[in-house]
């Protein structure tokens, strides 16, 4: 799993390897104190995340597929 660009201004992409089949997948984004601030549902291995509604700063993300966390990390919005 890779995230680019990071930091980003308007949009970032989470790329998941082609060998991973995403079925009931979603990306959950959390602020620094752990509040969930955005959820993006997907079945694609290229997941676009726009910053709409998110202030600049650091956030955490979790990629969940079929109720299992398969990736997590930090993302930074300029």
ZADO-1210 file (C-alpha; in nm, 4 decimals, padded with zeros to 6 digits):
<atoms>
<atom x="00.0000" y="00.0000" z="00.0000" code="UNK" pos="1"/>
<atom x="00.1339" y="00.3427" z="-00.0910" code="UNK" pos="2"/>
<atom x="00.0004" y="00.6948" z="-00.0439" code="UNK" pos="3"/>
<atom x="00.0934" y="00.9746" z="-00.2840" code="UNK" pos="4"/>
<atom x="00.1390" y="01.2613" z="-00.2745" code="UNK" pos="5"/>
<atom x="00.1890" y="01.3016" z="00.0963" code="UNK" pos="6"/>
<atom x="00.1663" y="01.5783" z="00.2084" code="UNK" pos="7"/>
<atom x="-00.1084" y="01.6909" z="-00.0292" code="UNK" pos="8"/>
<atom x="-00.3136" y="02.0020" z="-00.0978" code="UNK" pos="9"/>
<atom x="-00.6355" y="01.8930" z="-00.2711" code="UNK" pos="10"/>
<atom x="-00.6275" y="01.5165" z="-00.3310" code="UNK" pos="11"/>
<atom x="-00.4164" y="01.2103" z="-00.2532" code="UNK" pos="12"/>
<atom x="-00.4272" y="00.8513" z="-00.3779" code="UNK" pos="13"/>
<atom x="-00.3956" y="00.5304" z="-00.1802" code="UNK" pos="14"/>
<atom x="-00.2673" y="00.2584" z="-00.4109" code="UNK" pos="15"/>
<atom x="-00.3143" y="-00.1068" z="-00.3154" code="UNK" pos="16"/>
<atom x="-00.1227" y="-00.3860" z="-00.4887" code="UNK" pos="17"/>
<atom x="-00.3077" y="-00.5636" z="-00.7698" code="UNK" pos="18"/>
<atom x="-00.2812" y="-00.8955" z="-00.5841" code="UNK" pos="19"/>
<atom x="-00.5159" y="-00.7636" z="-00.3126" code="UNK" pos="20"/>
<atom x="-00.8856" y="-00.8044" z="-00.3956" code="UNK" pos="21"/>
<atom x="-01.0869" y="-00.5270" z="-00.2345" code="UNK" pos="22"/>
<atom x="-01.4447" y="-00.6312" z="-00.1711" code="UNK" pos="23"/>
<atom x="-01.6214" y="-00.4473" z="00.1063" code="UNK" pos="24"/>
<atom x="-01.3404" y="-00.1919" z="00.1512" code="UNK" pos="25"/>
<atom x="-01.3272" y="00.1543" z="00.3032" code="UNK" pos="26"/>
<atom x="-01.0715" y="00.4097" z="00.4128" code="UNK" pos="27"/>
<atom x="-01.1342" y="00.5653" z="00.7540" code="UNK" pos="28"/>
<atom x="-00.9621" y="00.8952" z="00.8327" code="UNK" pos="29"/>
<atom x="-00.9078" y="01.0132" z="01.1892" code="UNK" pos="30"/>
<atom x="-00.7914" y="01.3432" z="01.3346" code="UNK" pos="31"/>
<atom x="-00.5065" y="01.3676" z="01.5858" code="UNK" pos="32"/>
<atom x="-00.7315" y="01.2918" z="01.8830" code="UNK" pos="33"/>
<atom x="-00.8889" y="00.9850" z="01.7234" code="UNK" pos="34"/>
<atom x="-01.2193" y="01.1233" z="01.5959" code="UNK" pos="35"/>
<atom x="-01.3293" y="00.9667" z="01.2672" code="UNK" pos="36"/>
<atom x="-01.3640" y="01.2594" z="01.0262" code="UNK" pos="37"/>
<atom x="-01.4156" y="01.0893" z="00.6887" code="UNK" pos="38"/>
<atom x="-01.4972" y="00.7497" z="00.5378" code="UNK" pos="39"/>
<atom x="-01.4465" y="00.6619" z="00.1711" code="UNK" pos="40"/>
<atom x="-01.5970" y="00.3328" z="00.0451" code="UNK" pos="41"/>
<atom x="-01.4253" y="00.1627" z="-00.2480" code="UNK" pos="42"/>
<atom x="-01.3750" y="-00.1520" z="-00.4533" code="UNK" pos="43"/>
<atom x="-01.0878" y="-00.0029" z="-00.6565" code="UNK" pos="44"/>
<atom x="-00.7160" y="-00.0535" z="-00.5894" code="UNK" pos="45"/>
<atom x="-00.6624" y="00.3196" z="-00.6575" code="UNK" pos="46"/>
<atom x="-00.8502" y="00.5146" z="-00.3907" code="UNK" pos="47"/>
<atom x="-00.8769" y="00.8925" z="-00.4339" code="UNK" pos="48"/>
<atom x="-00.9141" y="01.0939" z="-00.1139" code="UNK" pos="49"/>
<atom x="-01.0100" y="01.4598" z="-00.1451" code="UNK" pos="50"/>
<atom x="-00.9573" y="01.7040" z="00.1377" code="UNK" pos="51"/>
<atom x="-01.3092" y="01.8506" z="00.1197" code="UNK" pos="52"/>
<atom x="-01.4148" y="01.9315" z="00.4753" code="UNK" pos="53"/>
<atom x="-01.0701" y="01.8656" z="00.6240" code="UNK" pos="54"/>
<atom x="-00.8475" y="02.1392" z="00.7648" code="UNK" pos="55"/>
<atom x="-00.4735" y="02.1392" z="00.7079" code="UNK" pos="56"/>
<atom x="-00.2775" y="01.9176" z="00.9461" code="UNK" pos="57"/>
<atom x="-00.1922" y="01.5567" z="01.0232" code="UNK" pos="58"/>
<atom x="-00.4412" y="01.2707" z="01.0072" code="UNK" pos="59"/>
<atom x="-00.4318" y="00.8937" z="01.0416" code="UNK" pos="60"/>
<atom x="-00.5948" y="00.6470" z="00.8055" code="UNK" pos="61"/>
<atom x="-00.6973" y="00.2818" z="00.8198" code="UNK" pos="62"/>
<atom x="-00.7807" y="00.0736" z="00.5151" code="UNK" pos="63"/>
<atom x="-01.0417" y="-00.1873" z="00.6055" code="UNK" pos="64"/>
<atom x="-01.1290" y="-00.4766" z="00.3723" code="UNK" pos="65"/>
<atom x="-01.3983" y="-00.7297" z="00.4683" code="UNK" pos="66"/>
<atom x="-01.3890" y="-00.6091" z="00.8306" code="UNK" pos="67"/>
<atom x="-01.0097" y="-00.6542" z="00.8557" code="UNK" pos="68"/>
<atom x="-00.7557" y="-00.3747" z="00.8724" code="UNK" pos="69"/>
<atom x="-00.5057" y="-00.4276" z="00.5920" code="UNK" pos="70"/>
<atom x="-00.3129" y="-00.0997" z="00.6136" code="UNK" pos="71"/>
<atom x="-00.2752" y="00.2139" z="00.8214" code="UNK" pos="72"/>
<atom x="-00.0617" y="00.5224" z="00.8224" code="UNK" pos="73"/>
<atom x="-00.0376" y="00.8986" z="00.8463" code="UNK" pos="74"/>
<atom x="-00.1333" y="01.1601" z="00.5940" code="UNK" pos="75"/>
<atom x="-00.0635" y="01.5307" z="00.5951" code="UNK" pos="76"/>
<atom x="-00.2735" y="01.8056" z="00.4404" code="UNK" pos="77"/>
<atom x="-00.0921" y="02.1303" z="00.3574" code="UNK" pos="78"/>
</atoms>
